[in-house]
Every structure is written in structure tokens, then in C-alpha cells.
Amino acid sequence: MRLSRIYPITDRTACVSHVEQVAAFARGGATIIQIRDKVATGRELYEIVVAAVAMARPLGAHVIVND
């Protein structure tokens, strides 16, 4: 049986930051990770995404943004 691909989505209410979540997901084998934060300002989201991409890229993961 082959499972379809899924990708994890970060959660603002988690006990760790979006960037830490991205690192954990990438280390766990995720290759696409979605950052989702409906509360962050545009600037905050930009800074989160820049840091997340810097973390994900060396681990072979891609970051997508929903907002």
C-alpha cells in the first residue's frame, strides 16, 4: 500500500516557534512545509518565512505560505 504525500502545517499556538517547527518537520523527512499564521502582520510573517527558509533549505525542504 502506498500512502499519498502530505505536508505539515505550522501552528502559531504550538509550544515552539514556526521556525523550530519547520526544523523538526524537515528533520523528520518533510520536503514541503506550509507556514500558516492568520494573526501575524505582513512584516512578522515575512520575518518568520525568511528565517524558516534559511532553516529548511539546508535540510532539503521547501516552505510555502498560506496568507
C-alpha angles and dihedrals in degrees: 000000000000120000121218118246119265131183128214123240122213119236125214091210094057119113091249133051126268089254093052089048091051090051092050093047092048092048087050091057104267112146098185121041125181122214112207124178119154093179103051120098118242090259093048091049091048091053091047092050095047090052092043093051090049088054097042101044098067089047092055096250132128126219125216126186130219108196 
